Amino acid sequence: MSQVTLTNMLEALHNSENMTVKIGSEWLNGRAAYGGLVASLAVAGMSKIMPEQKQIRSLLVNFVGLVPSERVTIEPTILRAGKSVTQAVCDVVLDGSILAHTSAAFGVDRKGIAAPSNAAFNPAARDTVPLLKEGVPFLPGFLKNFDIHWTGGGIPLSGTKDRMLSLWARPKEDMSSNPAARVIAVADLPPPVMMSHYTKPVNVCSLSW
């Protein structure tokens, strides 16, 4: 059986007349679908009903229940469509129950200026730091869809009690045709830094971001 990619699911949603999509089992984090995947599908649903194409500018995600590896319904709604900004919400639903609720603002492009960062951040180059390999104990299954290199502390279950973490992360698949989903897909990827304070598995999950 071939691997179900995020691009596969985005294309299936785009082509679905009733806004449904089957969550691939390769994207589970325990019993629930990975949050970055769920958010990507919700944003794709909102983008699908945009009266005119705008870029996503902000996103709020609330995970209400576990999204299983089943066919779910994406239910987007436009709250207001203005000339510059469109506000929308989207629910991910299964059997009448809301499993995730998202809200987003989409806006037209505007000319801006760049402000230099005051923070000194010079991570090691991607290829000079270890690759997170498959087969590591307690590693969530969905991580096999990403290329991950740790550049700093915060490694889960290391007992190092770090206060920050840093890593390089990107989808293994080519998502050049879905640049917004490419970013959203990695937004929920870094684990809580508090996991580095433990040496045994603990139950953690994203409730909102």
Helices and strands as residue ranges (DSSP letters): H 6-15, E 20-22, G 25-27, E 28-29, E 32-33, H 35-48, E 55-63, E 71-81, E 85-94, E 97-107, G 126-128, G 141-145, E 146-150, E 167-171, H 179-187, G 193-197
